[in-house]
Each structure stands twice: as structure tokens, then as C-alpha cells.
Amino acid sequence: MTGVDLWIKAFHIIAIVAWMAGLLYLPRLFVYHAATQPGSEQSETFKVMERRLLRAIMNPAMFVVWVTGPYLAWAFGVYLDGWLMAKVVLVLALTWMHHAYAKWRKDFAADRNIHDQRFYRYMNEIPTLLLIGIVILVVVKPF
């Protein structure tokens, strides 16, 4: 492993933390946003917060994760390991959640949200469960 690989690994971890922060915070904003009246000042404030979180933090972080992750798998020679294949499936699920959140953000932005607070509370738990699986796979490498 070279010094460059260590820097890439550091950026990968930083991007994961930023992305996960967004994946955990955005649906929490949706919980509160769903309780507001469309068009209200509070609703408009949530729209700005949600857009900035997604575009300024989550999108770039997800991009960095997807660029650095495959590179690291290749650099460490683990790209065919079973635990990594399972991890990729879970990261794909996180990516799907990211895109679902982006769609729901657009629905809020257009005042056409159809989900209640409870729905977003449940959606808030999925990234946590996926993160638990990913960390176990990376640290324990069960297969």
C-alpha cells in the first residue's frame, strides 16, 4: 500500500461519514417537513435545507465513495472477495435509498408529498441497518 492509497482510503472514509450523515439526517427533515402546511414559511425553509443537504453534501460524498471504493478494492486486491461482493450489494441499496430520498425531496419541493411522518421515520432506519451490515462485512470479513 502506497502513501497515495492511504490518502484515497482516508478520503473514502471521510466521504462515507458525510454521506451517511446525510442519509440519516435528510429523512429526519422529511419527518418534520411532512407535518408542515405546504407553502408555509416553515415548509419553504425545509425545502432549502433539504436541497442544500442533498446537493452540497450527499451527492458529492456519494460520488467520492463510488470513485474511491472500487479503486481501493482493486489496489488492495480484494475486488473478487465474497465479503466485498456482499458489501457492494449493500452499498447499492444505500445508493437506491439516496435516489429515493432525492425523489421525495423533489416531491416536497413541488408540494406534492404523499407520505406521512411515520413513513419517513421507517425510511430513516434503513440506512442504519445497511451501515451495520457494511461495517460487519468490512471488519469481520465473514466470507
C-alpha positions as a Markdown table, in Angstrom:
| # | Residue | x | y | z |
|---|---|---|---|---|
| 1 | Met | 0.0 | 0.0 | 0.0 |
| 2 | Thr | 1.4 | 3.4 | -1.0 |
| 3 | Gly | 1.1 | 6.7 | 0.6 |
| 4 | Val | -1.4 | 7.7 | -2.1 |
| 5 | Asp | -3.5 | 4.7 | -1.3 |
| 6 | Leu | -3.7 | 5.8 | 2.3 |
| 7 | Trp | -4.9 | 9.2 | 1.2 |
| 8 | Ile | -7.5 | 7.7 | -1.0 |
| 9 | Lys | -8.6 | 5.5 | 1.9 |
| 10 | Ala | -8.8 | 8.5 | 4.1 |
| 11 | Phe | -11.0 | 10.4 | 1.6 |
| 12 | His | -13.1 | 7.3 | 1.2 |
| 13 | Ile | -13.8 | 7.1 | 4.9 |
| 14 | Ile | -14.5 | 10.9 | 5.1 |
| 15 | Ala | -16.9 | 10.6 | 2.2 |
| 16 | Ile | -18.7 | 7.6 | 3.9 |
| 17 | Val | -19.2 | 9.7 | 7.1 |
| 18 | Ala | -20.5 | 12.7 | 5.2 |
| 19 | Trp | -22.8 | 10.5 | 3.0 |
| 20 | Met | -24.1 | 8.6 | 6.0 |
| 21 | Ala | -24.8 | 11.8 | 7.9 |
| 22 | Gly | -26.9 | 13.0 | 5.0 |
| 23 | Leu | -28.7 | 9.6 | 4.7 |
| 24 | Leu | -29.6 | 9.8 | 8.3 |
| 25 | Tyr | -30.5 | 13.5 | 8.5 |
| 26 | Leu | -32.5 | 14.0 | 5.3 |
| 27 | Pro | -35.4 | 11.6 | 6.2 |
| 28 | Arg | -35.5 | 13.2 | 9.7 |
| 29 | Leu | -36.0 | 16.6 | 7.9 |
| 30 | Phe | -38.8 | 14.9 | 5.9 |
| 31 | Val | -40.5 | 13.8 | 9.2 |
| 32 | Tyr | -40.7 | 17.4 | 10.3 |
| 33 | His | -41.5 | 18.7 | 6.8 |
| 34 | Ala | -44.4 | 16.3 | 6.4 |
| 35 | Ala | -46.0 | 17.9 | 9.5 |
| 36 | Thr | -46.0 | 21.4 | 8.0 |
| 37 | Gln | -48.5 | 23.1 | 5.8 |
| 38 | Pro | -47.5 | 23.2 | 2.1 |
| 39 | Gly | -46.5 | 26.8 | 1.2 |
| 40 | Ser | -45.9 | 27.8 | 4.8 |
| 41 | Glu | -42.7 | 29.7 | 5.8 |
| 42 | Gln | -41.6 | 26.6 | 7.7 |
| 43 | Ser | -42.2 | 24.3 | 4.7 |
| 44 | Glu | -40.2 | 26.7 | 2.5 |
| 45 | Thr | -37.3 | 26.6 | 5.0 |
| 46 | Phe | -37.3 | 22.8 | 5.0 |
| 47 | Lys | -37.2 | 22.9 | 1.2 |
| 48 | Val | -34.0 | 25.0 | 1.2 |
| 49 | Met | -32.4 | 22.8 | 3.9 |
| 50 | Glu | -33.2 | 19.6 | 2.1 |
| 51 | Arg | -31.9 | 20.8 | -1.3 |
| 52 | Arg | -28.7 | 22.1 | 0.2 |
| 53 | Leu | -28.1 | 18.9 | 2.2 |
| 54 | Leu | -28.7 | 16.7 | -0.9 |
| 55 | Arg | -26.8 | 18.8 | -3.4 |
| 56 | Ala | -23.9 | 20.2 | -1.4 |
| 57 | Ile | -23.1 | 17.2 | 0.9 |
| 58 | Met | -24.8 | 14.0 | -0.1 |
| 59 | Asn | -24.3 | 14.0 | -3.9 |
| 60 | Pro | -20.6 | 14.8 | -3.8 |
| 61 | Ala | -20.0 | 12.4 | -0.9 |
| 62 | Met | -21.8 | 9.5 | -2.7 |
| 63 | Phe | -19.7 | 10.3 | -5.8 |
| 64 | Val | -16.4 | 10.2 | -3.9 |
| 65 | Val | -17.5 | 6.9 | -2.2 |
| 66 | Trp | -18.2 | 5.3 | -5.7 |
| 67 | Val | -14.9 | 6.6 | -7.1 |
| 68 | Thr | -12.6 | 5.7 | -4.3 |
| 69 | Gly | -14.3 | 2.4 | -3.2 |
| 70 | Pro | -13.7 | 0.5 | -6.5 |
| 71 | Tyr | -10.1 | 1.9 | -6.7 |
| 72 | Leu | -9.4 | 0.6 | -3.2 |
| 73 | Ala | -10.8 | -2.8 | -3.9 |
| 74 | Trp | -8.5 | -3.0 | -6.9 |
| 75 | Ala | -5.5 | -1.6 | -5.1 |
| 76 | Phe | -5.9 | -4.0 | -2.2 |
| 77 | Gly | -6.6 | -6.9 | -4.5 |
| 78 | Val | -9.9 | -7.7 | -2.8 |
| 79 | Tyr | -12.3 | -7.0 | -5.7 |
| 80 | Leu | -13.3 | -10.7 | -6.0 |
| 81 | Asp | -13.7 | -11.4 | -2.3 |
| 82 | Gly | -17.1 | -12.6 | -1.2 |
| 83 | Trp | -17.4 | -10.1 | 1.7 |
| 84 | Leu | -16.8 | -7.3 | -0.8 |
| 85 | Met | -19.4 | -8.5 | -3.2 |
| 86 | Ala | -21.9 | -8.6 | -0.3 |
| 87 | Lys | -20.8 | -5.1 | 0.7 |
| 88 | Val | -21.3 | -3.8 | -2.8 |
| 89 | Val | -24.9 | -5.1 | -2.7 |
| 90 | Leu | -25.5 | -3.1 | 0.5 |
| 91 | Val | -23.8 | 0.0 | -0.9 |
| 92 | Leu | -26.1 | -0.3 | -4.0 |
| 93 | Ala | -29.0 | -0.4 | -1.6 |
| 94 | Leu | -27.7 | 2.8 | 0.1 |
| 95 | Thr | -27.5 | 4.3 | -3.4 |
| 96 | Trp | -31.1 | 3.3 | -4.1 |
| 97 | Met | -32.1 | 5.0 | -0.8 |
| 98 | His | -30.2 | 8.1 | -1.8 |
| 99 | His | -32.1 | 8.3 | -5.1 |
| 100 | Ala | -35.4 | 7.6 | -3.3 |
| 101 | Tyr | -34.7 | 10.5 | -0.9 |
| 102 | Ala | -33.8 | 12.7 | -3.9 |
| 103 | Lys | -37.2 | 11.9 | -5.5 |
| 104 | Trp | -39.1 | 12.5 | -2.2 |
| 105 | Arg | -37.2 | 15.8 | -1.9 |
| 106 | Lys | -38.4 | 16.8 | -5.3 |
| 107 | Asp | -42.0 | 15.9 | -4.3 |
| 108 | Phe | -41.7 | 18.2 | -1.2 |
| 109 | Ala | -40.2 | 20.9 | -3.4 |
| 110 | Ala | -43.3 | 20.7 | -5.6 |
| 111 | Asp | -45.7 | 20.5 | -2.6 |
| 112 | Arg | -46.8 | 17.0 | -3.7 |
| 113 | Asn | -45.6 | 14.9 | -0.8 |
| 114 | Ile | -47.9 | 11.8 | -0.3 |
| 115 | His | -46.2 | 10.2 | 2.7 |
| 116 | Asp | -46.8 | 10.8 | 6.4 |
| 117 | Gln | -44.3 | 11.3 | 9.2 |
| 118 | Arg | -44.4 | 7.6 | 10.1 |
| 119 | Phe | -43.3 | 6.5 | 6.6 |
| 120 | Tyr | -40.2 | 8.8 | 6.8 |
| 121 | Arg | -39.4 | 7.5 | 10.3 |
| 122 | Tyr | -39.3 | 4.0 | 8.9 |
| 123 | Met | -37.2 | 5.1 | 5.9 |
| 124 | Asn | -34.8 | 6.8 | 8.3 |
| 125 | Glu | -33.9 | 3.4 | 9.8 |
| 126 | Ile | -32.9 | 1.6 | 6.6 |
| 127 | Pro | -29.5 | 3.3 | 6.1 |
| 128 | Thr | -28.6 | 2.4 | 9.7 |
| 129 | Leu | -29.3 | -1.2 | 9.1 |
| 130 | Leu | -27.4 | -1.2 | 5.9 |
| 131 | Leu | -24.5 | 0.6 | 7.6 |
| 132 | Ile | -24.4 | -2.1 | 10.3 |
| 133 | Gly | -24.1 | -4.8 | 7.6 |
| 134 | Ile | -21.4 | -2.9 | 5.8 |
| 135 | Val | -19.3 | -2.4 | 8.8 |
| 136 | Ile | -19.6 | -6.0 | 9.9 |
| 137 | Leu | -18.6 | -7.2 | 6.4 |
| 138 | Val | -15.6 | -4.8 | 6.2 |
| 139 | Val | -14.3 | -5.6 | 9.7 |
| 140 | Val | -15.1 | -9.2 | 10.2 |
| 141 | Lys | -14.9 | -10.3 | 6.5 |
| 142 | Pro | -17.0 | -13.4 | 7.2 |
| 143 | Phe | -16.5 | -14.9 | 3.8 |
